[in-house]
Amino acid sequence: MRIRPVHDSELPRLQDIERAAGHCFRDVGMPEIADDEPPALEVLAGRLRAGLAWVAADPGAADVPVAYLIADHVDGDLHVEQVSVHPAYARRGIGRSLLEHLADRAAADGVPALTLTTFRDVPWNGPYYARCGFLTLDDGAVGPGLRAVREEEARLGLDRWPRVCMRRPVPRPASLAVAATPSRQG
């Protein structure tokens, strides 16, 4: 898979990926989530203009997107708003590759961490992100921006199921770490 920025013409495809990926929520008793509409084209276009939207595209299938990730800046971190993989391409590490791409971007930009909110107990949500290095935040560690995200999710009814805020520190690139280390000349 090739990870690249999304193109304007592909925004409806991202919505299709989201709808297809959502069907699996029926299997865990969450049909409301399966029926939830994907992000609006305006939201996706905004993330694209901000340089915060990427796809994993299948080079063997005319470079068609099979997964996507959109992010935003929240509390000084890069916040994963959505990462979705078409079910026909699931369990191939594509979602993880998109997360690693975002972590690399964060490191290059000096952003300290990635954050996200997710369903705590859904296997491909909370437990999956924990395997990807995200740690569940205590309420006291949730910043005002992330708290606002959670309040909006509650307003939308997502709190019918347990949700958590998670954070993954991003290691500083070696070049920045060396530059920040004081020299010991004497």
C-alpha positions as CSV (number, residue, x, y, z in Angstrom):
1,M,0.0,0.0,0.0
2,R,1.1,3.5,-0.7
3,I,0.3,6.2,1.8
4,R,-0.3,9.6,0.3
5,P,-2.3,12.8,0.7
6,V,-5.9,12.4,-0.4
7,H,-7.1,14.1,-3.6
8,D,-10.3,16.2,-3.8
9,S,-11.9,13.8,-6.3
10,E,-11.5,11.0,-3.7
11,L,-13.5,12.5,-0.9
12,P,-16.7,10.5,-1.8
13,R,-14.6,7.3,-1.8
14,L,-13.5,8.1,1.8
15,Q,-17.2,8.2,2.8
16,D,-17.7,4.8,1.0
17,I,-14.8,3.3,3.0
18,E,-16.3,4.6,6.2
19,R,-19.8,3.2,5.5
20,A,-18.3,-0.2,4.6
21,A,-16.0,-0.3,7.7
22,G,-19.0,0.6,9.9
23,H,-20.9,-2.5,9.1
24,C,-18.8,-4.6,11.5
25,F,-20.4,-2.6,14.4
26,R,-23.6,-4.6,13.8
27,D,-21.7,-7.8,14.9
28,V,-21.1,-6.3,18.4
29,G,-24.6,-4.9,19.0
30,M,-24.0,-1.4,17.9
31,P,-26.2,-0.9,14.8
32,E,-26.5,2.8,15.5
33,I,-22.8,3.2,14.9
34,A,-23.0,1.0,11.7
35,D,-25.8,3.4,10.4
36,D,-23.9,6.6,11.4
37,E,-23.1,8.8,8.5
38,P,-19.4,9.3,7.6
39,P,-17.8,12.7,8.0
40,A,-19.4,15.3,5.6
41,L,-17.5,16.2,2.4
42,E,-17.0,19.7,3.8
43,V,-15.2,18.2,6.9
44,L,-13.1,15.9,4.7
45,A,-12.2,18.8,2.4
46,G,-11.2,20.9,5.4
47,R,-8.8,18.3,6.6
48,L,-7.4,17.9,3.1
49,R,-6.8,21.7,2.8
50,A,-5.1,21.6,6.2
51,G,-2.8,18.9,5.1
52,L,-4.3,16.4,7.6
53,A,-5.9,13.8,5.4
54,W,-4.1,10.7,4.0
55,V,-5.1,7.5,2.2
56,A,-3.6,4.1,1.8
57,A,-4.0,3.4,-1.9
58,D,-3.6,0.1,-3.6
59,P,-1.1,0.6,-6.4
60,G,-2.2,-2.7,-8.0
61,A,-5.8,-1.4,-8.3
62,A,-5.2,1.9,-10.1
63,D,-4.0,3.7,-6.9
64,V,-7.6,3.5,-5.5
65,P,-7.9,4.4,-1.7
66,V,-8.7,1.5,0.5
67,A,-8.2,3.2,3.8
68,Y,-7.9,6.8,5.2
69,L,-7.0,8.8,8.2
70,I,-8.0,12.4,9.0
71,A,-6.5,14.3,11.9
72,D,-6.7,17.7,13.6
73,H,-4.6,19.7,16.1
74,V,-6.0,19.3,19.6
75,D,-4.2,20.5,22.8
76,G,-0.9,20.7,21.0
77,D,-1.1,17.1,19.8
78,L,-2.2,15.6,16.5
79,H,-5.6,14.1,17.1
80,V,-6.8,11.1,15.1
81,E,-10.3,12.1,14.1
82,Q,-11.0,9.0,12.0
83,V,-9.1,6.1,10.7
84,S,-11.0,3.5,8.6
85,V,-10.0,0.6,6.5
86,H,-12.3,-1.0,3.9
87,P,-13.2,-4.5,5.2
88,A,-11.9,-6.2,2.0
89,Y,-8.4,-4.9,3.1
90,A,-8.7,-5.4,6.9
91,R,-6.1,-7.2,9.0
92,R,-3.2,-6.3,6.8
93,G,-1.7,-3.6,8.9
94,I,-3.0,-0.8,6.8
95,G,-4.6,1.1,9.7
96,R,-1.4,0.8,11.7
97,S,0.6,2.1,8.7
98,L,-1.6,5.1,8.6
99,L,-1.1,5.7,12.3
100,E,2.7,5.3,11.9
101,H,2.6,7.8,9.0
102,L,0.8,10.3,11.3
103,A,3.3,9.6,14.1
104,D,6.2,10.3,11.7
105,R,4.5,13.6,10.6
106,A,4.1,14.5,14.3
107,A,7.7,13.8,15.0
108,A,8.9,15.8,12.0
109,D,6.7,18.7,13.1
110,G,7.8,18.5,16.8
111,V,4.4,17.5,18.0
112,P,4.7,15.5,21.2
113,A,1.9,13.0,20.8
114,L,-1.1,11.5,19.0
115,T,-4.5,11.4,20.7
116,L,-7.8,9.8,19.9
117,T,-11.1,8.9,21.4
118,T,-12.6,5.5,20.9
119,F,-14.9,2.8,22.2
120,R,-13.1,1.2,25.1
121,D,-14.3,-2.4,24.6
122,V,-14.7,-2.9,20.8
123,P,-11.8,-5.1,19.8
124,W,-10.8,-3.0,16.8
125,N,-11.0,0.2,18.8
126,G,-9.6,0.5,22.4
127,P,-7.7,-2.8,22.5
128,Y,-6.3,-2.3,19.0
129,Y,-5.1,1.2,19.8
130,A,-3.5,-0.1,23.0
131,R,-1.5,-2.6,20.9
132,C,-0.5,0.4,18.7
133,G,1.1,2.1,21.7
134,F,-1.8,4.3,22.9
135,L,-2.4,4.7,26.6
136,T,-5.8,5.4,28.2
137,L,-5.8,8.8,29.8
138,D,-7.2,9.5,33.2
139,D,-9.8,12.3,33.4
140,G,-7.3,14.6,35.0
141,A,-4.9,14.2,32.0
142,V,-7.5,15.2,29.4
143,G,-6.9,18.7,28.1
144,P,-9.6,21.2,27.3
145,G,-9.6,20.5,23.5
146,L,-9.9,16.7,24.0
147,R,-12.6,17.3,26.7
148,A,-14.5,19.4,24.1
149,V,-14.2,16.5,21.6
150,R,-15.7,14.1,24.2
151,E,-18.5,16.5,25.1
152,E,-19.5,16.6,21.4
153,E,-19.4,12.8,21.2
154,A,-21.6,12.6,24.3
155,R,-24.0,15.1,22.6
156,L,-24.2,12.8,19.6
157,G,-25.1,9.8,21.8
158,L,-21.8,7.9,21.6
159,D,-21.6,7.6,25.4
160,R,-24.2,4.8,25.2
161,W,-21.1,2.6,25.1
162,P,-17.9,3.1,27.2
163,R,-15.5,5.5,25.5
164,V,-11.9,6.5,26.4
165,C,-9.4,9.2,25.5
166,M,-6.0,7.7,24.5
167,R,-2.6,9.3,23.9
168,R,0.6,8.0,22.3
169,P,3.8,9.9,22.9
170,V,5.8,10.5,19.8
171,P,9.6,10.1,20.1
172,R,11.6,13.1,19.1
173,P,13.6,12.6,15.9
174,A,17.3,11.9,16.7
175,S,18.3,15.1,15.0
176,L,16.1,17.2,17.4
177,A,17.1,15.1,20.4
178,V,20.8,15.7,19.7
179,A,20.2,19.4,19.1
180,A,18.4,19.7,22.5
181,T,21.2,18.0,24.4
182,P,23.5,20.5,26.0
183,S,27.2,20.0,25.1
184,R,29.7,19.2,27.8
185,Q,32.6,21.3,26.7
186,G,34.7,22.5,29.3
